[in-house]
Amino acid sequence: MLKRLNFMIINSLFLSTALADNLNNDYKVVNFATESQLQKDYSGNIGTGIKHITVSSTGGAVEFSPSGATFYAFFSQTLGNGIFYDARLYGKNNYRAQNPIFPSVAVSNENIPFGYGAALKLGYDFRPNQLIDIIPYLRFNAYNNLSVVYQDTDGNSINSETYAILPGIKIAYKVTPQFNPYVEMYGGWQQTNLTGTFAQSSTPGSANAVLTQYALTYEIGFSSKLTTNLALIPYIQYNTTQNNPNDTAAAPYAKNGFNMSSLTGTQQVFGLKLAASW
């Protein structure tokens, strides 16, 4: 009886070990299938995702415009339930050049401060099929000296803080596993708060003003997958900004104003983004 009991215990241990090995092998197969699906289905376009799988991306980009070179680092996730967010930190080397968004502001005759800021996108990835992603979102911007900035050797200066809420939409199409074009558009309200020092005005001093703007950006680009996890994303933007200055913002420099025009400004931006995803 004791021998039979020992035999049954040993048998049960072997069966338990075999069952655990099978479950472990099944888990490895599922993990391999999930990883294979991620490698096959992810387009490399930021904001696109895979159903029931969270896709994370990080990297950096550089943008070139007539007014300066802008750099930003980002972290983005498209969750398995389709929710998407993208957080960015910006820095800008402002050129001593004419800013086409503000054509009435003179060109600085000395080096001007760097700009910096942050942006956040919150949206949802609709996937009507495996080839198309439709991503509506809200974009929130907070910038310092990323829009208008001026400084000269006579002691005159203009600095700016810009805040914006911009609804947008991105549509991406998976042509091949390596080539995935997209179009994007976002626009809406933004407010630029101006502070300035006017040493050469009729009554030298400082002033504050508000510039209300309606901005619209069109962007077209494509994602080119260099490896399974690495993508290069070149893009072009066309920006339009309708300026609505208050009285102080529109007043000439001689009256401690900012000489802001109500004309609509436009500019083109060329960008290049490198993204690592997993």
C-alpha positions as MATLAB code, in Angstrom:
seq = 'MLKRLNFMIINSLFLSTALADNLNNDYKVVNFATESQLQKDYSGNIGTGIKHITVSSTGGAVEFSPSGATFYAFFSQTLGNGIFYDARLYGKNNYRAQNPIFPSVAVSNENIPFGYGAALKLGYDFRPNQLIDIIPYLRFNAYNNLSVVYQDTDGNSINSETYAILPGIKIAYKVTPQFNPYVEMYGGWQQTNLTGTFAQSSTPGSANAVLTQYALTYEIGFSSKLTTNLALIPYIQYNTTQNNPNDTAAAPYAKNGFNMSSLTGTQQVFGLKLAASW';
ca = [
       0.000    0.000    0.000;
       2.852    2.374    0.899;
       4.677    1.568   -2.364;
       1.500    2.275   -4.337;
       1.056    5.627   -2.558;
       4.674    6.617   -3.301;
       4.164    5.678   -6.958;
       1.050    7.880   -7.182;
       2.864   10.878   -5.601;
       5.849   10.567   -7.965;
       3.461   10.222  -10.919;
       1.615   13.398   -9.877;
       4.870   15.316   -9.623;
       5.870   14.288  -13.155;
       2.430   15.289  -14.499;
       2.600   18.702  -12.751;
       6.060   19.376  -14.154;
       4.945   18.408  -17.653;
       1.873   20.655  -17.383;
       3.982   23.616  -16.206;
       6.407   23.094  -19.119;
       3.525   23.056  -21.580;
       2.034   26.248  -20.124;
       5.438   27.948  -20.261;
       5.886   26.905  -23.897;
       2.394   28.187  -24.729;
       3.243   31.539  -23.096;
       6.428   31.779  -25.156;
       4.453   31.069  -28.357;
       1.914   33.788  -27.498;
       4.706   36.255  -26.727;
       6.433   35.385  -29.994;
       3.172   35.824  -31.906;
       2.560   39.196  -30.235;
       6.085   40.372  -31.050;
       5.747   39.152  -34.633;
       2.451   41.002  -34.980;
       4.071   44.177  -33.622;
       6.941   43.903  -36.107;
       4.580   43.263  -39.014;
       1.727   45.672  -38.282;
       3.344   48.812  -36.839;
       3.799   51.446  -39.539;
       6.382   53.627  -37.797;
       4.053   56.649  -37.940;
       3.733   58.294  -34.530;
       0.160   57.971  -33.278;
      -0.660   54.792  -35.159;
      -1.033   51.586  -33.209;
      -1.974   47.933  -33.156;
      -5.271   46.688  -31.803;
      -4.984   45.492  -28.174;
      -1.231   46.257  -28.060;
       0.456   49.348  -26.579;
       3.028   50.939  -28.885;
       5.597   53.303  -27.318;
       7.860   55.681  -29.260;
      10.604   58.109  -28.353;
      13.104   60.177  -30.277;
      13.842   63.654  -31.547;
      13.321   65.982  -34.484;
      14.717   69.129  -36.060;
      12.642   71.728  -37.938;
      14.004   74.491  -40.183;
      12.056   77.696  -40.816;
      13.059   81.194  -42.010;
      13.068   82.425  -38.382;
      15.162   79.667  -36.794;
      16.018   76.008  -36.210;
      13.776   74.198  -33.735;
      14.682   70.974  -31.929;
      12.398   68.783  -29.873;
      12.455   65.500  -27.975;
       9.284   63.454  -27.600;
       7.710   60.464  -25.911;
       4.505   58.998  -27.312;
       2.201   56.048  -26.695;
      -0.765   54.592  -28.539;
      -2.452   52.335  -26.003;
      -4.119   49.033  -26.796;
      -7.538   50.691  -26.407;
      -6.674   53.317  -29.069;
      -5.970   56.294  -26.777;
      -2.976   58.289  -28.005;
      -0.729   60.901  -26.382;
       2.453   62.660  -27.455;
       4.546   64.870  -25.115;
       7.271   67.180  -26.492;
       9.966   69.523  -25.164;
      11.149   72.259  -27.560;
      14.207   74.451  -27.979;
      14.778   76.990  -30.755;
      17.812   78.809  -32.087;
      16.235   82.106  -33.182;
      17.907   83.601  -36.258;
      18.721   87.241  -36.832;
      16.376   87.194  -39.800;
      12.939   88.373  -40.868;
      10.111   86.304  -39.364;
       7.476   85.883  -42.117;
       4.710   85.448  -39.518;
       5.486   88.973  -38.240;
       6.574   90.936  -41.336;
       6.310   94.335  -39.626;
       8.853   93.498  -36.896;
      12.380   94.611  -37.747;
      15.339   92.232  -37.942;
      17.463   92.098  -34.779;
      20.976   93.483  -35.078;
      22.419   91.338  -32.279;
      22.068   87.746  -31.100;
      18.654   87.064  -29.616;
      17.593   84.619  -26.864;
      16.863   80.959  -27.413;
      13.246   79.888  -27.339;
      11.828   76.925  -25.428;
       8.479   75.326  -24.695;
       6.336   72.222  -24.387;
       3.441   70.634  -26.257;
       1.007   67.814  -25.557;
      -1.272   65.919  -27.950;
      -4.219   63.831  -26.736;
      -6.244   61.807  -29.217;
      -7.676   58.505  -30.366;
      -6.550   56.143  -33.124;
      -9.470   54.931  -35.243;
      -8.461   52.010  -37.468;
     -11.188   51.215  -40.015;
      -8.862   48.534  -41.437;
      -5.251   47.347  -41.268;
      -4.069   49.966  -43.803;
      -5.589   53.238  -42.552;
      -5.281   55.153  -39.275;
      -7.488   58.192  -38.556;
      -6.345   60.088  -35.462;
      -8.299   63.132  -34.214;
      -6.612   64.958  -31.336;
      -6.259   68.122  -29.276;
      -2.890   69.845  -29.123;
      -1.853   72.133  -26.229;
       1.153   74.478  -26.627;
       3.060   76.603  -24.108;
       6.013   78.474  -25.653;
       8.507   81.142  -24.625;
      10.167   83.129  -27.442;
       9.228   80.516  -30.037;
       7.058   82.934  -32.032;
       8.317   86.542  -32.002;
      11.519   87.811  -30.371;
      13.594   90.924  -31.069;
      16.679   92.578  -29.619;
      19.025   95.345  -30.743;
      22.132   97.176  -29.554;
      20.106  100.295  -28.649;
      18.407   98.503  -25.758;
      15.101   97.732  -27.501;
      13.661   94.243  -27.075;
      10.516   92.165  -27.578;
       9.837   88.835  -25.867;
       6.796   86.578  -26.140;
       4.853   83.811  -24.422;
       2.404   81.807  -26.535;
      -0.424   79.537  -25.384;
      -2.606   77.539  -27.756;
      -5.390   74.938  -27.942;
      -5.460   73.405  -31.402;
      -7.771   70.589  -32.581;
      -6.271   68.462  -35.329;
      -6.461   65.264  -37.330;
      -3.878   62.906  -38.796;
      -4.551   60.323  -41.519;
      -1.910   57.684  -42.202;
      -1.891   55.051  -44.944;
       0.199   51.899  -44.975;
       1.424   51.550  -48.571;
       4.124   48.996  -47.732;
       5.640   47.773  -44.440;
       8.524   50.240  -45.014;
       6.758   53.259  -46.624;
       3.837   54.917  -44.851;
       2.720   58.422  -45.900;
       0.469   60.660  -43.822;
      -1.297   64.015  -43.932;
      -2.026   66.120  -40.860;
      -3.855   69.365  -40.154;
      -4.332   71.270  -36.910;
      -5.374   74.789  -36.061;
      -7.321   77.043  -33.750;
      -6.889   79.754  -31.146;
      -3.626   80.918  -29.702;
      -2.637   83.932  -27.643;
       0.773   85.572  -27.603;
       1.579   87.795  -24.630;
       4.204   90.416  -25.491;
       6.642   92.232  -23.203;
       8.967   94.897  -24.537;
      11.482   97.600  -23.733;
      11.615  100.658  -25.991;
      14.688  102.724  -25.233;
      14.410  104.881  -28.363;
      10.722  105.807  -28.146;
       9.447  109.334  -27.431;
       8.791  108.199  -23.837;
      11.289  105.394  -23.156;
       9.952  102.561  -21.032;
       8.413   99.082  -20.983;
       5.063   97.833  -22.207;
       2.876   94.712  -22.322;
       0.453   93.725  -25.053;
      -1.688   90.846  -26.294;
      -1.753   89.354  -29.776;
      -4.685   87.013  -30.456;
      -4.034   84.632  -33.344;
      -5.829   82.000  -35.377;
      -3.247   79.501  -36.544;
      -3.517   76.683  -39.075;
      -0.833   74.130  -39.954;
      -0.840   71.674  -42.846;
       1.696   68.842  -42.680;
       2.587   66.074  -45.113;
       5.254   63.428  -44.613;
       6.015   59.743  -44.546;
       7.510   57.149  -42.242;
      10.346   55.040  -43.609;
      11.212   52.061  -41.401;
      14.985   51.631  -41.199;
      14.705   48.591  -38.929;
      11.913   46.829  -37.059;
      12.081   49.426  -34.275;
      13.596   52.490  -35.942;
      11.863   54.897  -38.345;
      12.923   58.076  -40.162;
      10.102   60.581  -40.767;
      10.733   63.574  -43.083;
       7.910   66.114  -43.379;
       6.933   69.561  -44.682;
       4.619   72.063  -42.972;
       2.792   75.099  -44.293;
       1.817   77.486  -41.481;
      -0.654   80.360  -41.656;
      -1.339   82.765  -38.778;
      -3.984   85.475  -38.697;
      -2.796   88.198  -36.315;
      -5.220   90.306  -34.275;
      -3.154   92.751  -32.150;
      -4.682   94.863  -29.403;
      -4.033   98.635  -29.434;
      -0.672   98.449  -27.685;
       0.518   95.583  -29.852;
      -0.431   97.506  -33.015;
       1.032  100.875  -31.900;
       4.371  101.972  -33.446;
       7.649  101.716  -31.542;
       7.733  105.496  -31.047;
       4.629  105.176  -28.854;
       5.901  102.205  -26.843;
       4.000   99.783  -29.081;
       5.067   96.553  -30.775;
       4.292   97.523  -34.382;
       2.349   94.291  -34.936;
       0.507   94.014  -38.236;
      -2.962   92.479  -38.667;
      -1.821   90.845  -41.917;
      -1.905   87.048  -42.146;
       1.595   85.584  -42.009;
       2.715   82.372  -43.719;
       5.832   80.236  -43.639;
       7.114   76.821  -44.690;
       8.867   74.450  -42.310;
      11.015   71.437  -43.206;
      11.362   68.742  -40.562;
      13.116   65.440  -39.951;
      12.184   63.076  -37.116;
      13.899   59.919  -35.847;
      11.743   57.578  -33.771;
      12.515   54.374  -31.884;
       9.411   52.267  -31.128;
       8.640   49.152  -29.166;
];
